[in-house]
């Protein structure tokens, strides 16, 4: 008979909760953590605010988060958790709880995986209080929640195995971000600042390359270049949602993406299917979010049906690398407009078709595309590897957590 190793949260950790009010937020200082910074097991500090030293002292009287404490949300965003990193001064945010472990009984990394496992997420669902305002967990009941905690040696093996998969995913993501930043910088340098290499390998505009005034853009562009609309250089398909009754999550029919909620770092996550697809995107097409957040992008890694929230684009001249970074550039433009307060919830077909693109001479376009295609190949390979690693991790997680599989 296998040992069940079931215990409770209270037997392995102390439970604390955060302040019940919000201090004044400042542009810098110690962090005031937000539940929106808990993201699938990671802590994303960019989504947290700052507070004064004075408030920090006041709000940390009950508890000051330390390295390896487990942070979790007990209101809205239930089921989210992350470990506190080293060297960060912060106080708990509202609706946020903290577990401080008895290290003789529990390894924090193991408990984080246990927390995110289907079994514990089920426990959270079963104990959710659906109130008038928001779904929440009772912080006083939390210590009684059951959790499976095997001996330390087993915990360590499981945490190391799942942790090494997550480290590889994080490394791939980091390299991808660097490669994409390089391609974006190159686009900016060549096609926004017009400092592409001239015949002598010198930056064109900076070394006096010939510029001509363009009446459409009301500014100068390199001689011989043209201005075209997006619809002249790209095939654009605006999404249309099939009938709601045709949706399913059982893989029947055609893969379907409604909008950017399905987006990943580069490829969307398959969730829904439809038996009566209307508008299609082809494998390799750029999927563009046309509703808030306008301009977010993914690549279709399969033929799929697209809903109202998306458009699909591919290059008429097969310069998909160039088109991808043209759209990245427009994303910055949309973001700037949003920041200036002219928030637009969506972009219409006419707006999208009529976006103005500065188009270089063919030879330069091909040069850029050749460089960027190499970057993109590396990015695609790592993104596909990450998809497989995430699948593997998510398949292993429940098996390791309920003891069906052990690490030798």
Phi, psi and omega in degrees: 000132181278146178285135183278334179056024180283137176215198177236162177304316182298336181282343183243349185206156169271144181249127177237158171234165186276182180296157182257014175219172182248124177287170178293130182271140183237167180287342177205172182127193175295157182282141166254102190293147180240146179297339178288348178275355175274113188227098177047049176092354180243154176257115180259096187292344179296342182264011178250155180263183177241162177218170183284160177301321181298311178295323180304313179301316184293314186280350180255012178302318183288313179198141173251119181304133179240164179308136178075002168293147177262123179263139179214162179260132177247006172218140187048182179028041182296146179095349179276142178203159176200159177269146178287125179284167179285153170070021178245124177269121185205159169240155180298144175273178176293149177065017182245135177249170182217136173252126174250119192275151166276105189293347177282347182244330189220139174263120186309317181298321178295314184296325177301314179296321178298320180298319183277354183288154181306323183297313182287327177297327177294319177300317179299313179302315183295334182255011181285129176266114181270096183271188181290327184261293183224157174291138180210167175250146176281117182294332179285334177276340188307318180301339181273354181296132180284144178209146182267118182235100178285179178302155184308319182300317179292319179302315183299315182298315181295314181297321179294317181296307181293325179295322180291327175294314180295324179296319179295320178298315181295320179296313178303316181296321180295314180297317178302316181297321179295315180297318181294322178297322179296315180295322179294317179299317180297317178300313181300315183295316184277316193250354177248312178272348180061034176254046172289160182291127177279190182306331180261010180078010179268154177297123191307298187291317183297331179258029169082024176300150185291127180244149178231143179289132176249120187293325181297313183273347184057040174200172182275142174227163181302144179302137177090350177275160181237164172246126180232161176275160180303322182290344176281331183256348183226147168275124185242126175244119176277135182290157175214131187279133175290172179299135183307327183293344183273355183283147170205163178247019184257011177077019181267127178092219187257140175303137185226130175240122183280318183193197187286354178297337180273356186291143170253203181292321179226323181245145178285159180265121179295127177227313186248156175227160177225144179266355176225072183297145179252290180255137185246149169246146179265156176306131180095348178293152171280128174261122185245130177283122181256003173236160184311127359281113181295135174099350175296146185226150168219172175248135176285119178260020173197157171299138183205161175269139180243138181271185185303333184281356187231157166232154177245137181228142166217156188282134178291332181260012181066019176268064186293330177297315179298312182300320181301316183278338169299314182290327174298321179295315179297327178301319177297320179297313179299316181298321179297315179300317179297318181295329180282358174098354177270066182296126173242129184286341181202165176241130184278168178302316181297316178302314184294312181299327188265006176303135184271127180241129175280120184251124181285176173292152188306318185299318181290321178301316181294324179295314180298315183298323180296318180294309187291328178299324177296314177302311184298323178301315180295320179296315181299315182301313181293323180294320178292320178299318178299320178301317179294319181295320179296317177301313181299312181300314182292333177282319181289323188311302182296324182294319179289324185286330179260009173079010178291331179235138176240155179267124180286000000 
